[in-house]
Amino acid sequence: MSWREIRPVALAAVRRENGELLVSKDHEPGEDEPFYRLIGGGVEFGEHSCEAVVREFREELDVELTNVGLVGTHENVFTFDGEQGHEIWRVYEGDIAEDWPYERDRFEGHEPELDETYEATWVAPEQLRNDVTFYDPVVLDDLD
């Protein structure tokens, strides 16, 4: 495997006042049970990961991510749709400037590169840790 096959990703943890985290809800093809992940996406060549996560929130949710601060770096090796993946995650915390996402329990996000939509939803950290499939649960330890 070459370094070009390792995907750098920037993700952000956004919290409601009640502590719930904003996550994407998705399904692996052919699976019924959903999985959840912090929202964000790939870092483009020449782009700092902090800039990437702000761009991803703008592109996918049409919101402005503010007060962005680094939480940590994580590595994720996984299988999705029968293919092995390898990602290095830069995880940030931040706030959304607009009020409307905090006022809704769920809303639609758009992945422009794949021309797909996903459900953005608020989930309590305890539920992400204990009741559902969340990638990657070790990230929650850094957010405590």
PyMOL commands that set and color helices and strands:
alter all, ss='L'
color gray80, all
select helices_A, chain A and resi 3-5+49-61+100-103+125-130+138-143
alter helices_A, ss='H'
color red, helices_A
select strands_A, chain A and resi 7-14+21-26+35-42+65-80+83-96+106-111+116-123+133-135
alter strands_A, ss='S'
color yellow, strands_A
deselect
rebuild
show_as cartoon
